[in-house]
Amino acid sequence: MSDVGQRPRAVLLTRSGCHLCGPAREVVAAVAGELGESWEEQDLDAHPDLRERYRTLVPVLLVDGREVGHWRLEPVQVRRALRRPWWRRLLPRR
């Protein structure tokens, strides 16, 4: 998962009873490990603001604070998001 003291670039939002969360967790763990990137899993139900926004979309992957995918995550999709330089998140979205 993530290194202590370092904010993870990727956050996987999951919830109890989610049948798509296990496969998504495996994809994120594999790709993040391959690229040496940090990530963490968070329970969506522990965050009321996020729960309202993403309640029907779990699992949801956020990279650098932006949603990059939900439901079924593919390795290519996760890899593309994690290869994006961190400083690009400072630029306005097009």
C-alpha positions in Angstrom: 0.0 0.0 0.0 1.5 3.4 0.9 4.7 4.4 2.6 4.3 5.9 6.1 4.3 9.7 6.0 3.7 9.9 2.3 0.4 10.8 0.8 -0.6 8.2 -1.7 -1.1 9.2 -5.3 -3.9 6.6 -5.8 -6.9 6.1 -3.5 -9.2 3.2 -4.1 -12.7 3.8 -2.7 -14.4 0.6 -1.7 -17.2 -0.6 0.5 -18.2 -3.8 2.3 -20.1 -6.3 0.2 -18.8 -4.8 -3.1 -18.2 -7.7 -5.5 -16.1 -5.6 -7.9 -13.8 -4.3 -5.2 -11.6 -7.4 -4.9 -10.7 -7.5 -8.6 -10.1 -3.7 -8.6 -7.9 -4.0 -5.5 -5.8 -6.6 -7.3 -5.4 -4.4 -10.4 -4.4 -1.3 -8.5 -2.0 -3.3 -6.3 -0.3 -4.9 -9.3 0.1 -1.8 -11.4 1.1 0.5 -8.5 3.7 -2.1 -7.4 5.0 -2.4 -11.0 5.4 1.4 -11.2 6.6 1.9 -7.6 3.7 4.2 -6.8 1.9 4.6 -3.5 -1.8 3.8 -3.0 -4.3 3.1 -0.3 -7.8 1.7 0.1 -10.5 3.7 1.9 -13.9 2.7 2.9 -16.4 4.9 1.0 -18.9 4.7 3.9 -16.4 6.4 6.2 -16.5 9.6 4.1 -20.0 11.1 4.0 -19.1 13.7 1.3 -17.6 11.1 -1.0 -20.3 8.5 -0.2 -22.9 10.9 -1.6 -20.9 11.5 -4.8 -19.8 7.9 -5.5 -22.3 5.7 -3.8 -23.3 3.8 -6.9 -19.9 3.8 -8.6 -17.8 1.7 -6.3 -15.1 0.8 -6.6 -13.7 4.2 -7.6 -10.1 5.0 -8.3 -8.8 8.5 -7.6 -5.3 9.5 -8.8 -3.9 12.8 -7.6 -7.4 13.6 -6.4 -9.1 13.0 -9.7 -11.5 10.2 -10.6 -9.8 8.0 -13.3 -12.2 5.1 -13.2 -15.0 3.2 -11.5 -16.6 -0.3 -11.5 -14.2 -2.5 -13.5 -10.7 -1.2 -13.6 -8.3 -2.3 -16.3 -4.5 -2.4 -15.9 -4.0 -0.1 -18.9 -6.3 2.5 -17.5 -4.6 2.5 -14.1 -1.1 2.5 -15.6 -2.0 5.5 -17.8 -3.2 7.5 -14.8 -0.2 6.6 -12.7 2.3 7.4 -15.4 0.9 10.9 -15.7 3.5 13.2 -14.0 2.4 14.5 -10.5 2.9 18.1 -11.5 0.3 17.8 -14.3 -2.4 17.8 -11.6 -1.5 21.5 -11.0 -2.6 22.4 -14.5 -6.2 23.2 -15.3 -8.3 20.4 -16.8 -9.1 20.6 -20.5 
